[in-house]
Amino acid sequence: MRILVTAPGEFTGDDLQVGCYYDAEPAATGTLAQNRAFHALVLEYWVSGCHSYNVRSYEDLRKCVKRDLGAGIEKVTIYVHPLKGHPLPDGAEIWQLKSWSDYTKKERRETIDNLKNEMHQAGVQTAKFYEILRGMEGSPTGAEGLAKEAMG
């Protein structure tokens, strides 16, 4: 559901009912439901054993998925004082994996779609995978339905 704040204490949106509370998230940022969907899919990918990544843990698989199917690596420039004994030169560039919390809503949606496609291609056919997919069907972000599934 999307709402639009039109003035202090005033808003409009789809199917809003008077007297009901709604949890609202900014439309441009990643949602909690997308977060749950991503982590549930990666966990199921790990449990299924169908992935071809050379990893030893769920955390390592998650990093590989973000690197290969997500927003990937970002450059960070570090400025250090040369007299402090730090081994990096002033203005050194360090490349690091982009944090999931920094992904935009669009980047999260694309990563989740890429992950679902790869899981299909890898042959994941577990009941939990199909349950997650069913929960995501019909959702505008592809993840809100999963939130309901994950919550039980």
N, C-alpha and C positions, 0 to 999 in steps of 0.2 A: 504494500500500500504506500502511496506517495501522498504527502500533504504539502501544502504551500502556506507558509506563514504570511499573512497579508498585512498584519499590524500587530502591535503588542496584544497578546491574548486572543487574536483572531486568526483563523486558518480555514482552509478549504481542502477537500480531498475526496477520493473515491470511497463511497459507502461508509462515511463516518457517522457513528450513532451518538446522539446526545447522551451524556452521562457515562460514556465509556472512556477508559484510559487507553492510550496507544503508546507503544514504544516506538520512537522515531529515531532514525539514524540519518545523517546527512547523505543525500543521494549520490554525491560524487565520491565518497570514500567507501572502502570495502565494508561489507556487512558482517555481522556476527554469524549469520547463516552461511555466508561464503567461507568463513573461517572454519566452521564445523564441517562443511562439505569437503573442503580441501583435505583437511586432516583425516576425515573418515575414509576418503578415497585412497590416500597414501597408505594409511594403515591397512586397508583391505588389500592393496597392491602388495604390501610387504607380507601379509599373512598368506596370500594366495601362492607366493613363491614363483609367480609367472614373470616377474621382471627379469631383465637381463643385465641389470646394473651390478657391478662388482662391489657390493657393499656388505657390511656386517651388522647393520642395525637399521631400525626404522628411521632414526635421526639422519643417518647417512643417506638413506633412500630419499628422504624429504629434501635434503640439500641437492641431490642429483636432479630430482624432479624440478625444483626451482631453477636450477642452472640450465637444464636442457629444455624444459617445457614452459618455463615461466619467464619473468623479466630478466633473469640471469644475473650477470656480473655488473657492478657499477664501480666507477672510479672515485676514489676518495683521495684528496690531496691533503697531505699532512705537513704542517709547518712546525719545525722543531728548532730549538736553539742549538747552534753548532757547538757551543762550549759546554753543554750539559752532558756530553759524553754519549749522546744518543747515536746509535749506529746509522740512522737514516740521514741523508743530506736534507738541507732546508728545502721544503716544497716537494718532498718525495711523493710519488704516486703509489698508492696501494689499491689493489683491486680486491673487492670483496663481494660476496653474495648479497644481493638486495634482500633486505628483511621483509618477510611476509607482511608485517604491520605497516610497511611503507608502500605496499602495492596499492594502486588505484583500484576502484571498483571494476573498471574495464580490464586491467591487467589480471585481476583475480578471476574474472569470468573467462578470459582467454586461457589462463593456466588450467582452470578446472576443465574446460572443454578439451584442451590438448591432452590432459591426463586421462579423461574418459576415453578419448580416441585411442590413445596408446594402450590402455588397459584392454580395450576390445581387441586390438591387433595382437596383443600378447597372449590372448586367450583366457583372460580372467572370466570365469563362469560360476562364481560362487553365489550362493543365495544372498549373502550380505551385499555383494556388489549390485545385484539386481534390485534389492530392497532400497539401496541408496539411490539408484537411478530412478526408481518409481517415485521416491520421495521428492526428487528434483523436477519431475515432469510438471509442466504447466506453470513453473515459477518464472517470473520476469527476470530474475537474476540467475536462475538455474540453481539456486541453493536454498531458498526459503522453505521449500517442501522438506528438504533434508533436516532442517532445524526441528521440524515437528517429529520426524522419524527418530532423530537422535535424542530428543527429549523424552521419548517413550510414548 
